[in-house]
Amino acid sequence: MDMRIDAARVESILELARGTDGKRLDSILDRAEALKGLSPEDTAALLATDSPRHIERMFRIAGRIKEAIYGERVVMFAPLYVSDHCVNKCEYCGYSCGNKFTRRRLTMEEIRAEAEILERMGHKRLALEAGEDPVNCPIEYILEAIGAIYGMKVGSGEIRRVNVNIAATTEENYRKLHETGIGTYILFQETYHEPTYTRLHQSGPKKDFNYHLTAFDRAMRSGIDDVGGGVLFGLYDWRFEVLALMLHNRHLDETFGAGFHTISMPRLCQAQGMDMSSYRVLSDGDFKRVVSAVRIAVPYTGMIISTRESPAMRKELIKLGVSQISGGSSVEVGGYASRENGGEQFEVAYSRPALDVIRWLMDEDLVPSFCTACYRRGRTGDRFMSLAKSGNIKNVCLPNALMTLCEYMMDYGDDSFRTQADALIHKNLAKIENAVMRELTRENIEKIKRGGRDLFV
Ligand code: SF4
């Protein structure tokens, strides 16, 4: 049976959780330390508490889980917006068909040019993004765009993984997407609260709550192994959204053997034509609770934030469990080329954001990673989840992070960057627990320094 949200059940779990006493919270948190995840009921109890002691403990446990499963690596990606044509009227989105502006869809040549710029920033992993418009942006266009990106080579680099964030579609279209070799299929539910969803989506195919909600069922039936969910925090009550996300994750796990590969954590921000005063903007403190509760509830799911979060907030959220961030992002169609063509001032600005994020991560003693290994080794869906749940994912994540950082420093770093990155690589090599893997990584790093590329485990 496809995904359904029983709002009354979600409300009743949240209601019951309101009375959770300190002793039960302690026992839930004791269990959380075992890295086995939590039931929706236990997650609801963590979301309900206002006890500063328990919230602090949640933060500490979320940080320890992040450390134990992912170590210091933070995976980098960049969004690539190819079309802002959209037939939906979504109140919170700048692409809404209610907003009047000149819309565009990139030609294949322009897509290659954007991907080339991103490759020259060092990116290997893109998230292809497009509005929904069956006439101006049909599935054939998206398939051709993915092919154009995968077919591109810049010097010794190329884009190695294209994740796709397009509107809910048919099984047939998902099958076609799967056949092009996409990484993760990403779709935000926006809100799991149906009355809110219906109010915010006034017209267009996206208005159909159940069609949107069951998109991952169709995608996974069509062969797509890795799906990435998310909600736009601020549209409705955050406790309801987190719990519904967890129920969705459980449904996918029970039905297809793998829950969400990633969960994106966007916070609502101002878009064209939108009145922010009518939304429930999430405070920094509540957002930290959301991130840590998700990290504890689904320890093996990648968690993504955008660089729209301030550096101070990013730092805190990474400590609480975020494992992927975008770097140097543009959220405009053709945004990378227009930055580059904007004259010298812009040229500096365009190259800076990705490098800034990478340097910032290294300054924080974190390891920026351009890894795409799991997908290319066939570690997707339930195969990925079983490796993650065995606790062994760290044994491949850190080596791959170090090898891709070495590649980045050789291809894109100046002398000072290489000095800093090389020191970080050597410090972290010593942290690879498995001796055989440590030695293999050391050898591969030497090979990369001598010109080898695209080495991974
Ligand atoms: S090894 Fe797999 S899980 Fe780890 S960063 Fe690479 S692709 Fe992701």
Boltz pocket constraint, residues with backbone or C-beta under 6 A from the ligand:
constraints:
  - pocket:
      binder: B
      contacts: [[A, 75], [A, 369], [A, 371], [A, 372], [A, 373], [A, 374], [A, 375], [A, 393], [A, 396], [A, 397], [A, 398], [A, 400]]
      max_distance: 6.0
